[in-house]
């Protein structure tokens, strides 16, 4: 997708419709810093809002396609998305600008919090507060798990549910190392999906 | 592996490797972070790990920032930066190459199959994350009630999650969670 890199600042003609040329490096940094600082408990919602609704840098379909790619690749999804997005507009420099915006400001905040924690973490009141926050944060994660599981139940995806449970037991209960579990689980799961798709068509 | 001598090398190696196995995002890697940071390398205690997770949820930004906190507790500001970059950069570069490759070719079928195959894996990993964190944090009935309450509220309302974290913090401060 190099159609924007060849266009001048101002307007670019894509597919017969006129739209604004891609953002510059500073605009990329600022936009991603803003989305990131707004994002408590995940940045994805804000990234969609910023990129699709506010700046109109991508259509909803382009965004979904790019996110799907970044979701099936390993690593922090939103970081991957930011990197790929930035590079589409301004090459490697764009990727670095967007990435710095996404990660830079929150890293500063979190490092300050880490320093405070190291210094005052033993204070009883703070320990109690963090214990309460942790309990609520675990609840938020469980709700995300349920939301993702619902489609599997609705589709009666027995294979998916079995794979899910097997990974949960291997990692959560037996505490096996992640790499060895995935080296078995990924090929098995892909083979089953592939076989099911074949038999369905 | 001679990575034990230098903590920065150990951090870089640990998280760069881990990121490649983080199927479905940073939250999927929490069990592995716990295993390595608490059980194998003894960088943090169980309780510190739970605290660090709470702090990462309290701050804005992507979920990956829990790695920044682990890095800081191992080797200060440098450790924080090394851990963050190690967790982010290798997979981001990989994503860049794959997206360029896919933009040129049109093998649109296999990514969909791979994706469908990976979704149950990442749900299983996130559920394991929940279990591992709950084992440390949810030791009293009140704590379990807060977790269940937050899970239900987050599932049935569109309340900003920050409110639930703050409510949990207030209940903890009041000494109700123990």
Interface residues (C-beta under 8 A of the other chain):
Chain A: X1 X36 X37 X38 X39 X40 X41 X42 X43 X66 X68 X69 X70 X71 X72 X73 X74 X75 X76 X77 X78 X79 X80 X81 X82 X83 X84 X87 X95 X99 X102 X103 X105 X106 X107 X109 X110 X111 X113 X114 X115 X117 X118 X121 X125 X127 X128 X129 X130 X131 X132 X133 X134 X135 X136 X137 X138 X139 X140 X141 X142 X143 X144 X145 X146 X147 X148 X149 X152 X157 X159 X160 X161 X163 X164 X165 X166 X167 X168 X171 X172 X173 X175 X177 X178 X179 X182 X185 X186 X189 X190 X192 X193 X194 X197
Chain B: X17 X18 X19 X20 X21 X22 X23 X24 X25 X26 X27 X29 X31 X32 X35 X39 X48 X50 X51 X52 X53 X54 X55 X56 X57 X58 X59 X60 X61 X62 X63 X64 X65 X68 X69 X72 X73 X77 X80 X81 X84 X87 X88 X90 X91 X92 X93 X94 X95 X96 X98 X99 X102 X103 X111 X113 X114 X115 X116 X117 X118 X119 X120 X121 X122 X123 X124 X125 X126 X127 X128 X129 X130 X131 X132 X133 X134 X136 X137 X138 X143 X144 X146 X147 X148 X149 X150 X151 X152 X153 X154 X155 X160 X161 X162 X164 X165 X166 X167 X168 X169 X170 X171 X172 X173 X175 X176 X177 X178
